[in-house]
Amino acid sequence: MAYYRTTRRNNSTPRPFVAFLLVASFGILFAGCGGKEPVDIPQADEFTFTAEDLSRMKDLARNGTGAFIPRLELEAEPLDPTDTPPVLDIGTVRKFNAIRTSTSDAKNTFRVTNAFLNVRSAPQVTANQIERLDQGDSVEVVEFVNAGWAKVLVSDKEGYVASRYISKIVSEDQLQSEKKKYEGMYFVDFAFLNVRKEPDSGSEQIGELQSQTFVRPLSIDDVWARIPFGESDGYVARQYLSPFLPNFLVRQNSYSLPIVHYRLANEGVLDAMPGHIDALKKDGYTLWTMKDLYELLEKQEERDVRLNPKTVVIAVSDITKDNVREISDVLRASGVSATLFLQTSTLGSDSIDQKQVLTLLANGHDIQSNGHTGDDLRSLTNSQIELELGQSKKILEEMINRDVFAIAYPLGGVNDRIAKTAEEMGYLLGLSASQDRSFERTQFLRMPSLIVKSTTTNDDLLSMIKE
């Protein structure tokens, strides 16, 4: 094989000389970096974690009590309350707004049930896409043009979506009246359907209906349906017609869910807790956290799931470094989990540290926000409220690596201005000082609670819950 040689070799620097320069340069570099003779460093015994070891450790850290992990030390990261509020996930805000939306909305509003939904310029899959919607987004249905497509209004623009991917959210009371709107409406459930002059398969064909076309029969029997066609009537085979009904998602609108609220700033309430919990259990109540409620609400966005009427949420606020261990011990001895609302200005190495918070989380408790400084939000400016709610959420989420979706307003103080800011900061639920056991879906950011006093007996509590 012939090798190619350059004809300009004699005009270039010889390769051996280049190699010499490189070696010399590296020698000088290493000489300049040299110091004392290297010292042998004693090495620890080598060991290797297997995938099974790591998996087991994660399970224990996340779901266990920590009892089987000796001296598990977690370094707390410094908390900086002067940062600006976090950048919010707009998708989460939209999702929470959809969950709080009442089913009594007068508009013909439907919810996207698919992971995404394309809005097109015409009722066909080949038409131009003019918008893309995500699961949980709402659209106003102008009309169903046929059984497969709906004309919708999105951001003041008209478009078309596949009707099988949208559902109307209704309450159980509304379901029958909504279904009644579509009584007598059928659609062609075949590729096409011949329209005949008489109810006879040998009769003259006077037209044809396309698949998915709506018809409202003037009369119908087991074999033929008489339908309006042009300026006259016609007949179509009954077997190729199916009743039309859009998708409905029946969703609970009213809740009877007592939230028993222990504010530890009220002296003596912690002493009453073990007796209260024991009385609730004996009376057949299921004890929940706010996280349990959140999970129920998420399921209700997909199917009709109801709340067990004998359910109570246990909530605790005003937690400090002086009582955090005691509340943990009481709940552990009672064998229940609770939602613990933490004020983030009390978190830190000289107060409630990250290790304690993560231990509470590992023991099954739900960690949510009690604001940052504990100031009454009603006395603050809009920007101060935003900072209070945003910073508290950010600090907790960075500490526990989980979403924070609930706020117990300091002193229970909330009004329209505060609730709106909580919504914008990405909270789904808000706990107020209002005393009640029932609330509507639209009240999720102003939920009432039953505040326990040191004088509240077991019978008093059961009576409050059952009223």
N, C-alpha and C positions, 0 to 999 in steps of 0.2 A: 504494500500500500504506500502510495506517495504521500508525504507530509508537506503541508504548506509552510513556506518560510518567508518571512518578510524581507523585502529587498532593502529596508532601511535599518537593518540591525546594527550596522557599524556606526550609525549616528546616535544611538541610544546608550544609556548607562548600562554597563555589563551587569547581569543579574547577580553574580556572586558579590559584587560590591554593594548592591542594594541590601542583600541579606546581611552583610557585615554591619552596615549602618543600623539596621533594625536590632540586631543582637546587641550592639554597643549601646543603643538608646535604652533598651530595657535593662541592661546591666547597670547603667547610671541611675535609672529610676529606682531599681531595687536597692541599690547602695544608699540612695538618699533616704529611703524609707526604713532602713535597717535600724535596729536598736540593740537592746540586750539580747543575749541568746534566749531562744524560746524556752519557756518553762513548762514542764509537763503539768497539766491540770488534772487532778484526780476526777475521774468520771464516775457518775452514779451507775448503778446496775441498770442495764437496759431492760425495758418492758414495753409491751405493745397492747393497746386496747383493740379488742376485736369489734366487729360491727355489732355483735350481740351485746357486748359490754356497753357500748355507747347507747344502743337502743334502750337497754334496761335503765341506764342512768337517766336518760331523758324522761322515761315513763315515771320514774320515782320522783324526779324534780317537778314534773308538771302535775301529776295526779295524786301523788302520795302525800303523806304527812311529813316526810323528811326523817322519820324515826330510824330508817335503815341506812341513812347516809351520814356516817360519823363526821363531825366537824366540817360540814359543807359551808364554807365561808364565801359570801358574795360581796364583792366590793361595790359600795354605793357610788354612783356617779354624781359629781357635783351638780346641784340644781341652780339654775340661773333664772330667777323670777323677773329679771329686767328685760328678757327677750321679748320681741314682738309676738303676737299670737301666731299660731301655725297657719300655713297655707292649707285651706280646707279642701277636702275631696268633694267636689261639686256633685259627683255621683251619689255619695252618701247622703248629702243634704236633700237631693231629689228623692232618694229612696225613703228617707224618714218623712218627708212631706207627704209622699204617697200613702204611707202607712197611717198617718194622722188624718187623711182626708175622709170626711164623712160620706157615707153611702146615700145620704139624702140630697146630694147635689142635684139641682133641678136640670142641669144640662145633660145631654145624652153622652156622658163621658165614659169611655172605655179605657181599659188598662192593657198595655202590651204584656203578653205572657211568655213570649219567646225571648231567647237571649238577645236578639236584635230584630228589627223589622224595617224593611225598606219602604219608603213612601215614594210612589211612582206617579208620573204625569198622566197616566191613563190606566184603566183597569186591565192590565196585562203584564206578564213578567218581562216582556221585551221593551216595555216603555222606559223612558229615562228615569233614573233615580234622582229625586229632588231633595230628599231628606233621609236621615237614618235615625231610628229611634232605638232606645235601649229598653231592656226589661224593666217594667215598673213605670215607664213613662205613660202619660195620659194623652188621649186624643179625643176630640169631640167628633162623633160620627154625625155627618150631615144626612146620609142615607145609605142604605145597602143597595147598590146598583144591581147586584144579583147575589146568588148564594155564596159566591167565591170572593167578592170584592166589596169593600166599603169605601164610600167617599168621605174623607175626613178633613178636618180643619186643624192645621198645625202651624203655630206662630203666624196666624192670620193668612196662611196660604192653604189652598185646597190641593188635595192629592188623593191617592188611592192606595189602600193597603189590603193585604190578604186577610179576610175576615176570620179565618181560623186561628190567627195569632193574637186576637184581641178578645177581652172579656169585659162585660159590664159588672162592676162591683155593686152588689145589692145586699140589703139586709133580708132576713127571712120574711119580714112583714111585707117587703116590697116585691118579692119574687113572683108571686101569683099575678099581681097587677102588671108587672113587666111582661110576663109570658102572654097575658091576655092581648097585648098590643099586636101580637103576631098570629093570633088565631085565624085559621082559614087561609094562611099563606103557605103555598107549596113551591117547590122548585123542580126543574127537570133534572132527574138523577140518572142521566144516561148521556151518551155522546150527542144525541139529537132526538127529537120526538115529532112524529108526524101529526099534523092536525087534519082531522077528517070532517067531512060535511055531516055525516051521520054516525051514530055509535055502532059502527060495524067496520071490521077490518078490511072489508071489500069495498067500503064506501070511497067516494072521490077524495083525494088528498087536496086540501085547499091551502096548505102552508106547512111550515116546519119551525120548531122551536129549538134554539141552541141549548147546549148543556148549561146548567146553573140558572137558567132563566126563571124568573118568578112568575107564578100564575095564581090567581084567586078564583077557584072554580065557582061557578054559579050553582052547580049541583054536583054531587059526586056519589058514586056507588062503588061496589067492589070491583067493577070492570072498567067503567068509563067515567070521565069527568067532563062536564060541559063548561067551557071557558069562553070569555069574551075574546073575539078575534077579529080585528079590523072593525068594520061597521056591523058585523053580525056575530054569530056564535060558531063554535067548532067543538070537536070532541077529541080527547086524547086518552090514551090507555092509562088507566089508574096505576098500573104496576110500575110505571116509570116516573111517578111523582112521589116526592117525600116531603113531609112537613118541614117548614123552615123555622129555625129558632137560633138566635145568636148564642154565643157562649155567655154563661152567667157564672159569677163566682160569689157564692153566698158568704158574707163576712159579718162577723159579730160587730155590732155598733155600740152596744151598751155593756158595761162591765160592773159586776158586783164583786169587788175584790178588796177586802180590807187590807190596808197596809199599816201594820202595827209599828209605830215609830218610837224608838227609844232614843231620846236626846239626853246624852250622858251629862250635859251641863245641869240637868235637873237632878239634884242630889238624891240618892236612894233608889233610882229607877233600876239600876243594875241588880240590886238585891232582889227585886221582884221578878226579874226575868226567868230564872229557873222554874219557879212555880207557874208562871204564865205558859211557858213552853210545855210543861208537863200537862197542864189543863187542856191546852189546845190539842195535843196529841191524843189524850184520853177521849176527847169529844169527836175524834175522827177527822181532824183537819190536816190537810197537807200543807207543809211549810215551804214556801218558795223564796227565792231571791228575785231581784229585779231582772237578772239575767234570764231566769226561767220565763218571766213574762215576755221579755224581748224575743226569746226563741219561739214562744207561742205566736206572737204577732208576725214573725217571719213566716211561719207555717200557714197562717191565715191568709197570707198573700197568694198562696198556691192552692189551698183547698179549704173546705169548711171544717175547721177544728174548733171545738168549744172548750171553754174554761170550766174545769170542775168547780161546782158551786161551793164546795167546802175547801177552798184554798185561801191561805193567808200569806202575805209577804212580811218577812221580818226585816226591818230597816234600822240601822244604828248610825247616829251622827254625833258630833261633838267629841270625837275621839282624840285623845292627847297621849303624850308619852307616859303620863301618870296612870292612865286607865287602859291602855292598849293591851297590856298583858292580861289584865283581869277580864276584859271582855272576851279575849281569845280563850281563856281558861273556862269561862262560863259556857260559851257556845260549844266548846269541845266536850265538856262534861254533859251537856244536854244532848249532844249528838245531832246538832242541826247546823245548817249553813245559813248565813245572813248576808245582806248587802251592807257593806261598811262604807259609809260616805266619809272620805278623808279631806281635810282642809290642807292644801298643799304647802302653806307656809309653816306647818308643823312638821314637815318632812325634812330630814337631814341627819347628819352623823350625830348631832347632839340632841336629837329628838327621836321621832319615829324614823328609823333608818330603813334603807332599801331591803335589807335582810329580813326585817320584821314584816314588811309589806308583802314580800314574796312568800314568806312563810304562811301568812294569812291566806294568800291566794292558793298556795299548795294544799292547804287544809280545806279547800272547797268553798271559801268565801268569795263573794263578788265585790270587787273594788270599784267604787264610783266617786264622783266629785262632790265635795261640800264647799266649793269655791276656793279661793286662794287665801285671802286675809281673814275671812269671816265677817267682813263688814256687811251691813244691810245694803243690798244692792239698790234698794229704792232711793237711797240718799246719794247715789253716785251719778256721774254724767254718763252719757252713752259710751264714750270712749273708755271710761273707767270700767263700766260693766263688761264691755267687750274684752278688755284686758284680763279682768277677774275670771271670766268664764273660759276664755281662750287659753290663758296660761295654765290654769288648773288642769284643764283637759290635756294639754300638751305634756306637762310634767308627769302626770299619772301614766299616760300612754307610753312615754319613754321609759318610765320606771318598770312597768309591768309587762310591756310589750303586748298589750291587748287594747281593744277599742274601749273607750269610755263614752257611754251613750246616755248616762243619767246624771242629773244634778239635783242635790237637795239644797234648795236655796237657803243661804244663811238666815237664820231667824224665821225661816218660812216665808220671807218677803218676796212677792212676785206680783207684777202687774203686766199689762199688755206690752209695754216697752221692754221689760226684762224677758218676757217669754219670747218675743220676737228676736231678741239678741241671742237667746239660747238656741233658737231654731237656726239662726245664721251661723252660730259657732259649731253646729253639728251635733246637737243633743236631740235625742228622741223623746226622752221622758224627763219630767221635772216634778219634784216633790215639794208641795206647799204646806202651809200650816193650817189650811182649811180642813175642818173636821167632817169627814163623811166616809162612807164605805163604798159608794157607787160613783161612777163617772162615765162620761161619753168618750168616744174615740178622739173627738176634737179637743178634749181636755188633757191630752197626754203630757203637755208641758206645764199643766197646772193641776196635777193630780192631788186629791185630798189624802189625808192620812189620819190615823187614830193615834194621837200623841199620848204616850203612857206617862202617868204620874207615879210618884213614889207611893201614893196611897191607893193606887189602882189594884184591887184584889183580883183573884182569879175569876170570881163570879162577875165582877165589874167588867173585866175584859171580854168574857164570853157574851155578856149582855150587849156590849158595844158592837161586837162583831155581828150579832144576830139581828140587830135592830133594822 
